[in-house]
């Protein structure tokens, strides 16, 4: 038999990494999947919205008005959620809109019906939050039921830049009243109230919530009367942003029966207007807080009537529209603001979880099985090579036994989980069978060689001449 190519060296070179450190094994197995998932989370994080601001500014109107009063309440609520609300006073709604357009404030209370006075491309409404009646207080013994009764008198119609002035001039114009036939004074707020109480002017317009301390004081004043707009329905047809409401008899003061009879008023609504781009979480919080402050009802509002997406002049914010349709989210109901905001912003991070982790979780068992079997099956290459050469009688049996012993020694160091122990035992049995074949082959070869050197007697006789 001719000598064979050695096979023993292959066992030591290709199978020398059978035992690795457990941590290294785990990294080799799960490292690629974790790396892919981590990269997915990093990519998804690029689409996470920025955190909401912790400081915003609101334009509130004059310090003695209802806007300022309500702004203070919003400030208290937002402070509980860790947000600072800075209040900027102004002359009124028109100036508030200008402050919004210039980016000096993030939100503002704005009187309904003023959208046409400014460019509203970047302004959005969060809805209307309460009725804002038009109060026309006047002096004199004669009861007035029409604006024309104040012609040629001295009339305060709000300060320049205020929503009160814009609305008062509109109503006066409907009645043919102008600076040529009526003395229209640019005066409002506490200044107009003081002038009216002192007799410097004959009448004054105010547009404010009845919760305003200024309005409450004027309603209680003995020398003043409140005009009832008997033609309120006609005004509401001419100006859709106006609503007709009733101030019931005795509502102001039951003891004094103020007012003495039901009084019909015209009313607009107070809207909360924001700059486009205000953080969605802040929008949701403002509408939510608005429900807490204004949702309980009032002199003219029913419980739960406000805030509402009705009676608005500016386009509704998409977040506010969703809030009105669906209400506060589950997170807003049960979690603090910042926690709910964080969870809501990070929901995009679920994308890698479903897009990568779930498919990988199905692939990993197969990869795991392949990795475990990769510790077992490659040894069969050595055993099959020895068997093949044995069948071809092209094998150095001693060298093959040495190679097989080397394989067996290294296989004994292979560690696999119990679920793969049966396959490892099969490998060891095959090594034993291969050794038995080699030993049997060597025994047969030894007998053959022994017979060749010691011929039988018959052979010797046949060999003679």
Phi and psi in degrees as a GROMACS rama.xvg file:
@    title "Ramachandran Plot"
@    xaxis  label "Phi"
@    yaxis  label "Psi"
@TYPE xy
-79.6391  149.23  UNK-2
-63.6706  148.416  UNK-3
-103.146  163.774  UNK-4
-70.8019  132.059  UNK-5
-61.9392  145.226  UNK-6
-121.448  -8.13827  UNK-7
-66.7702  -33.855  UNK-8
-66.7381  -24.4909  UNK-9
-66.2706  -33.8578  UNK-10
-63.337  -37.6586  UNK-11
-80.0936  -21.2025  UNK-12
-93.2308  -36.0127  UNK-13
-94.1458  -15.0606  UNK-14
-123.31  32.888  UNK-15
-88.9237  -0.340166  UNK-16
-112.204  54.1526  UNK-17
-87.8729  -26.3573  UNK-18
-123.058  114.027  UNK-19
-115.573  162.611  UNK-20
-63.5815  137.654  UNK-21
-53.4885  -42.1834  UNK-22
-64.3657  -40.2333  UNK-23
-65.2866  -36.8658  UNK-24
-62.0285  -44.1803  UNK-25
-64.8102  -39.4232  UNK-26
-66.4705  -40.9052  UNK-27
-63.5848  -35.0368  UNK-28
-81.4219  -51.0721  UNK-29
-101.072  -11.2658  UNK-30
-56.1854  -50.9574  UNK-31
-58.3293  -41.9784  UNK-32
-64.4376  -42.7429  UNK-33
-65.965  -37.4456  UNK-34
-65.3782  -43.1965  UNK-35
-62.3552  -43.5576  UNK-36
-64.7413  -41.701  UNK-37
-61.3553  -42.525  UNK-38
-62.6233  -37.0244  UNK-39
-63.3365  -40.7661  UNK-40
-66.9765  -38.2904  UNK-41
-63.6669  -43.6396  UNK-42
-64.3609  -42.3832  UNK-43
-65.9108  -31.7059  UNK-44
-64.2732  -23.8685  UNK-45
-64.7984  -21.1196  UNK-46
-100.077  4.71685  UNK-47
-74.3574  131.102  UNK-48
-63.8396  148.975  UNK-49
-66.223  158.736  UNK-50
-65.6534  148.349  UNK-51
-65.9811  152.828  UNK-52
-71.0493  153.355  UNK-53
-103.132  8.82461  UNK-54
-146.366  120.98  UNK-55
-133.169  163.478  UNK-56
-124.327  142.289  UNK-57
-128.08  139.7  UNK-58
-92.4736  127.741  UNK-59
-116.698  -5.28236  UNK-60
87.0675  -161.653  UNK-61
-72.5038  152.101  UNK-62
-65.5935  -23.4734  UNK-63
-96.7608  4.28289  UNK-64
-92.3578  172.809  UNK-65
-67.8416  -33.4735  UNK-66
-57.2634  -45.5698  UNK-67
-66.3864  -38.0185  UNK-68
-61.2764  -47.6906  UNK-69
-71.1807  -34.5872  UNK-70
-58.9415  -37.715  UNK-71
-63.2036  -36.391  UNK-72
-69.1723  -40.318  UNK-73
-61.5004  -39.5796  UNK-74
-59.3313  -41.6684  UNK-75
-64.5968  -45.532  UNK-76
-64.3063  -44.3434  UNK-77
-68.2103  -31.9004  UNK-78
-61.9881  -32.8939  UNK-79
-64.865  -24.0108  UNK-80
-98.8005  10.8732  UNK-81
79.6883  22.501  UNK-82
-117.875  130.116  UNK-83
-91.5004  124.295  UNK-84
-106.227  113.15  UNK-85
-90.5066  126.986  UNK-86
-100.851  124.215  UNK-87
-110.484  124.727  UNK-88
-81.0682  157.811  UNK-89
-154.185  -179.583  UNK-90
-79.8538  -15.3647  UNK-91
149.929  -162.201  UNK-92
-62.5771  -41.9443  UNK-93
-63.3243  -42.1378  UNK-94
-68.052  -34.6542  UNK-95
-59.6221  -43.2333  UNK-96
-63.6445  -38.1522  UNK-97
-65.6982  -39.6585  UNK-98
-64.0842  -38.3531  UNK-99
-64.2048  -46.1183  UNK-100
-63.2245  -33.6117  UNK-101
-83.7703  -3.51134  UNK-102
76.6408  17.9772  UNK-103
-82.9693  -19.2834  UNK-104
-134.568  161.197  UNK-105
-94.4458  -28.1098  UNK-106
-152.435  164.979  UNK-107
-161.449  149.985  UNK-108
-79.2785  131.933  UNK-109
-134.905  134.341  UNK-110
-69.8928  138.135  UNK-111
-62.2735  148.723  UNK-112
93.0036  8.71906  UNK-113
-110.145  8.13404  UNK-114
-62.087  -31.6218  UNK-115
-72.7633  -12.1673  UNK-116
-83.3593  -10.0558  UNK-117
-139.777  164.71  UNK-118
-80.6408  123.556  UNK-119
-106.111  25.4879  UNK-120
-59.9448  -38.7102  UNK-121
-110.358  16.1809  UNK-122
-112.131  137.634  UNK-123
-129.831  151.84  UNK-124
-101.496  143.341  UNK-125
-96.6065  3.13675  UNK-126
115.493  177.023  UNK-127
-99.8236  145.068  UNK-128
-117.762  -19.0032  UNK-129
-172.813  162.197  UNK-130
-73.7007  143.157  UNK-131
-126.681  87.7701  UNK-132
-65.3285  156.521  UNK-133
-96.3272  113.932  UNK-134
-102.6  125.347  UNK-135
-118.889  99.0617  UNK-136
-92.9143  142.712  UNK-137
-146.567  165.422  UNK-138
-109.313  161.024  UNK-139
119.38  159.166  UNK-140
-79.826  -26.6997  UNK-141
-80.2851  135.808  UNK-142
-81.8492  128.482  UNK-143
-105.175  136.102  UNK-144
-125.247  -3.41764  UNK-145
-136.061  147.674  UNK-146
-64.114  -28.4302  UNK-147
-62.1076  -18.3676  UNK-148
-69.7158  -13.0258  UNK-149
-100.964  9.6469  UNK-150
-62.0853  139.628  UNK-151
71.7866  5.80679  UNK-152
-99.1958  173.279  UNK-153
-94.8432  116.619  UNK-154
-125.315  125.072  UNK-155
-86.9411  124.918  UNK-156
-121.937  32.965  UNK-157
85.9411  159.217  UNK-158
-79.9345  160.337  UNK-159
-61.4671  135.281  UNK-160
88.7087  1.13957  UNK-161
-99.326  152.807  UNK-162
-67.8273  -30.3534  UNK-163
-58.9722  -44.6648  UNK-164
-66.2212  -43.1946  UNK-165
-59.8019  -43.1106  UNK-166
-73.5393  -40.555  UNK-167
-63.2412  -43.7267  UNK-168
-63.7233  -33.5378  UNK-169
-65.9102  -45.505  UNK-170
-67.5959  -40.0192  UNK-171
-64.2056  -39.6553  UNK-172
-63.4376  -35.5952  UNK-173
-58.5027  -28.0081  UNK-174
-102.859  15.1124  UNK-175
71.0249  23.6162  UNK-176
-103.581  134.946  UNK-177
-152.737  174.545  UNK-178
-58.7349  -15.1882  UNK-179
-78.1705  -27.247  UNK-180
-120.868  -1.93566  UNK-181
-145.083  140.463  UNK-182
-85.1518  99.5837  UNK-183
-97.7248  111.648  UNK-184
-94.9589  135.051  UNK-185
-83.0116  84.353  UNK-186
-147.963  141.413  UNK-187
-155.48  -179.696  UNK-188
63.3019  -146.632  UNK-189
-65.6683  -29.6852  UNK-190
-63.7888  -43.6462  UNK-191
-68.6985  -37.3762  UNK-192
-63.7645  -44.108  UNK-193
-64.387  -41.2561  UNK-194
-64.8975  -36.8392  UNK-195
-69.3784  -42.6603  UNK-196
-67.1248  -31.7813  UNK-197
-86.1833  -7.17665  UNK-198
88.5675  7.71002  UNK-199
-68.9169  -29.3043  UNK-200
-127.43  163.64  UNK-201
-95.0362  -27.1706  UNK-202
-157.588  161.505  UNK-203
-152.279  138.367  UNK-204
-90.0325  141.622  UNK-205
-138.994  138.892  UNK-206
-121.882  107.064  UNK-207
-164.777  162.357  UNK-208
-71.0628  148.309  UNK-209
-64.5224  -11.4071  UNK-210
-78.7509  -9.65361  UNK-211
-64.6946  128.81  UNK-212
-57.034  -32.3264  UNK-213
-63.6361  -45.5354  UNK-214
-67.1225  -41.7651  UNK-215
-60.1554  -39.5748  UNK-216
-66.7153  -39.7929  UNK-217
-69.3448  -35.6634  UNK-218
-64.5867  -29.0678  UNK-219
-89.3209  -10.3199  UNK-220
-67.0852  133.186  UNK-221
-74.9605  -29.8525  UNK-222
-89.2178  1.98815  UNK-223
-114.615  153.568  UNK-224
-124.414  155.03  UNK-225
-110.494  124.233  UNK-226
-74.5248  137.22  UNK-227
-96.8786  123.856  UNK-228
-81.4155  89.8024  UNK-229
-66.4229  -23.0403  UNK-230
-102.234  32.7105  UNK-231
-58.1559  -39.354  UNK-232
-62.8008  -36.0442  UNK-233
-66.4228  -40.8422  UNK-234
-63.0682  -39.2239  UNK-235
-67.9663  -27.609  UNK-236
-74.016  -35.5569  UNK-237
-75.3749  -31.8099  UNK-238
-131.243  97.6519  UNK-239
-60.2525  -20.0908  UNK-240
-78.6596  -4.8274  UNK-241
-98.3353  149.509  UNK-242
-129.675  146.428  UNK-243
-95.0348  126.365  UNK-244
-131.148  163.79  UNK-245
-118.197  129.897  UNK-246
-95.1746  106.807  UNK-247
-63.8389  153.71  UNK-248
-60.9026  133.966  UNK-249
78.3379  0.301265  UNK-250
-67.4453  -35.9667  UNK-251
-71.1549  -46.0871  UNK-252
-150.982  107.423  UNK-253
-65.8915  -38.411  UNK-254
-63.6239  -42.1408  UNK-255
-94.1889  -2.24925  UNK-256
54.5832  58.9024  UNK-257
-108.712  128.837  UNK-258
-72.5106  162.842  UNK-259
-74.8916  -16.6508  UNK-260
-150.224  157.511  UNK-261
-55.2185  133.924  UNK-262
-118.319  125.264  UNK-263
-89.3294  130.093  UNK-264
-122.289  155.281  UNK-265
-93.294  146.75  UNK-266
-143.721  141.923  UNK-267
-105.175  -170.707  UNK-268
-125.326  152.191  UNK-269
-89.1089  122.196  UNK-270
-106.304  147.606  UNK-271
-102.372  114.824  UNK-272
-112.711  140.077  UNK-273
-125.48  162.524  UNK-274
-79.5698  142.536  UNK-275
-60.0058  134.704  UNK-276
104.791  -5.32542  UNK-277
-60.9934  138.001  UNK-278
-54.0664  133.403  UNK-279
-56.4515  -36.2014  UNK-280
-65.284  -36.6595  UNK-281
-67.6539  -38.8022  UNK-282
-60.0075  -49.5685  UNK-283
-58.6491  -42.7325  UNK-284
-65.1853  -40.0677  UNK-285
-64.6169  -43.1039  UNK-286
-66.6814  -38.4416  UNK-287
-63.0846  -47.0678  UNK-288
-65.8094  -36.4951  UNK-289
-58.1845  -38.0045  UNK-290
-64.5745  -36.488  UNK-291
-66.7408  -39.7598  UNK-292
-82.0416  -42.9011  UNK-293
-106.851  -8.8195  UNK-294
-75.5383  -10.7292  UNK-295
-79.4889  -5.31454  UNK-296
89.8375  174.33  UNK-297
-165.655  -155.335  UNK-298
-60.8531  -37.6948  UNK-299
-118.037  -16.711  UNK-300
-96.9292  138.037  UNK-301
-79.7129  156.986  UNK-302
-61.6313  128.555  UNK-303
81.8242  -0.453711  UNK-304
-71.1805  -34.0774  UNK-305
-122.159  153.828  UNK-306
-72.242  159.128  UNK-307
-147.282  150.093  UNK-308
-78.1598  0.82757  UNK-309
-82.5541  165.539  UNK-310
61.5425  33.2053  UNK-311
-106.808  152.394  UNK-312
-104.507  -28.0216  UNK-313
-101.545  158.138  UNK-314
-58.1242  140.754  UNK-315
-73.6132  139.476  UNK-316
-64.5456  136.352  UNK-317
-56.9785  -38.8925  UNK-318
-67.4445  -40.6997  UNK-319
-66.1102  -39.8568  UNK-320
-61.4472  -41.7418  UNK-321
-64.9418  -38.4828  UNK-322
-63.2802  -43.6928  UNK-323
-65.3368  -33.9341  UNK-324
-78.2952  -36.531  UNK-325
-115.4  -14.004  UNK-326
80.4752  -178.713  UNK-327
-64.6923  148.287  UNK-328
-70.9693  166.023  UNK-329
-57.2106  -40.8379  UNK-330
-65.7265  -40.0164  UNK-331
-66.0693  -31.8236  UNK-332
-70.7903  -35.4087  UNK-333
-119.79  -3.22864  UNK-334
-124.396  152.032  UNK-335
-60.0242  158.434  UNK-336
-55.0667  -51.5864  UNK-337
-66.4753  -36.427  UNK-338
-66.8665  -45.6696  UNK-339
-62.1978  -39.6274  UNK-340
-64.6936  -42.5241  UNK-341
-63.3539  -46.9518  UNK-342
-62.88  -41.5003  UNK-343
-64.8656  -40.1256  UNK-344
-70.1177  -31.7561  UNK-345
-86.7796  2.485  UNK-346
-64.018  -23.1756  UNK-347
-66.0151  -21.0991  UNK-348
-70.698  -9.79708  UNK-349
-71.6037  -18.645  UNK-350
-57.9906  -49.5617  UNK-351
-62.2752  -31.1588  UNK-352
-60.8861  -45.4888  UNK-353
-84.857  -33.4346  UNK-354
-80.2637  -26.8131  UNK-355
-119.384  -51.5406  UNK-356
-63.703  -42.419  UNK-357
-64.9506  -48.2478  UNK-358
-61.2366  -40.0596  UNK-359
-65.5527  -32.7888  UNK-360
-65.606  -25.9251  UNK-361
-83.2594  -30.6266  UNK-362
-80.8615  -30.5985  UNK-363
-60.5402  -39.4711  UNK-364
-58.6313  -40.4853  UNK-365
-66.5513  -41.5065  UNK-366
-64.1683  -38.1514  UNK-367
-63.5345  -44.9944  UNK-368
-62.3659  -41.1991  UNK-369
-63.3882  -40.0477  UNK-370
-65.2213  -40.6457  UNK-371
-68.7457  -42.0052  UNK-372
-71.6655  -23.5917  UNK-373
-65.7118  -17.2909  UNK-374
-82.6805  -15.5487  UNK-375
-109.183  -52.868  UNK-376
-65.8482  -35.121  UNK-377
-58.5838  -24.8184  UNK-378
-65.9703  -25.0091  UNK-379
-65.176  -23.316  UNK-380
-60.3288  -41.9245  UNK-381
-67.6972  -41.2759  UNK-382
-67.6299  -42.7256  UNK-383
-65.2072  -37.5611  UNK-384
-63.4947  -40.3237  UNK-385
-65.5763  -43.1654  UNK-386
-62.0109  -42.7319  UNK-387
-64.4339  -43.7355  UNK-388
-68.1807  -30.6392  UNK-389
-66.7027  -39.7731  UNK-390
-67.7945  -33.5972  UNK-391
-83.3672  -0.501482  UNK-392
53.9525  37.4716  UNK-393
-123.184  56.9802  UNK-394
-146.281  134.498  UNK-395
-83.8788  106.147  UNK-396
-62.9393  -38.8327  UNK-397
-65.7226  -42.8631  UNK-398
-66.8138  -37.6413  UNK-399
-64.0876  -38.8801  UNK-400
-64.5014  -39.348  UNK-401
-62.9204  -43.1981  UNK-402
-63.3252  -41.3875  UNK-403
-66.2372  -38.6959  UNK-404
-63.4085  -38.1384  UNK-405
-64.3842  -42.9331  UNK-406
-59.7331  -46.1097  UNK-407
-62.1155  -39.4413  UNK-408
-63.6155  -42.4657  UNK-409
-73.362  -35.092  UNK-410
-63.2722  -33.2074  UNK-411
-63.8034  -20.102  UNK-412
-91.3304  -5.74915  UNK-413
-71.5929  133.397  UNK-414
-118.496  125.903  UNK-415
-134.566  156.515  UNK-416
-60.6904  162.124  UNK-417
-59.359  -30.3216  UNK-418
-66.2783  -17.1353  UNK-419
-111.337  8.13685  UNK-420
-63.4757  -34.5119  UNK-421
-63.1815  -40.0538  UNK-422
-69.8155  -33.1204  UNK-423
-68.0377  -39.4714  UNK-424
-63.6284  -38.9363  UNK-425
-60.4843  -40.838  UNK-426
-61.3401  -44.0197  UNK-427
-65.3318  -36.292  UNK-428
-65.8283  -37.8307  UNK-429
-66.1803  -35.3776  UNK-430
-63.3192  -42.9549  UNK-431
-61.7348  -44.9769  UNK-432
-63.0541  -41.1122  UNK-433
-63.3983  -38.4636  UNK-434
-64.7825  -41.7004  UNK-435
-61.2625  -39.0046  UNK-436
-66.4664  -39.9914  UNK-437
-64.7704  -42.9892  UNK-438
-65.8077  -39.2175  UNK-439
-64.99  -38.9879  UNK-440
-66.2042  -39.5421  UNK-441
-67.8718  -35.8933  UNK-442
-64.994  -43.4869  UNK-443
-64.7394  -38.3512  UNK-444
-66.0967  -38.9715  UNK-445
-65.6069  -39.9864  UNK-446
-65.2943  -39.3266  UNK-447
-64.0392  -42.4506  UNK-448
-67.9364  -36.0063  UNK-449
-65.3234  -37.8527  UNK-450
-68.2232  -32.1947  UNK-451
-70.4005  -31.1854  UNK-452
-88.3046  -17.8427  UNK-453
-126.253  82.9891  UNK-454
-68.9009  155.161  UNK-455
-75.8577  163.015  UNK-456
-58.766  -38.2851  UNK-457
-63.0025  -37.6813  UNK-458
-65.5788  -37.8859  UNK-459
-66.0924  -40.8676  UNK-460
-64.6583  -41.3478  UNK-461
-66.6397  -23.6241  UNK-462
-81.6774  -10.8494  UNK-463
-76.2089  152.375  UNK-464
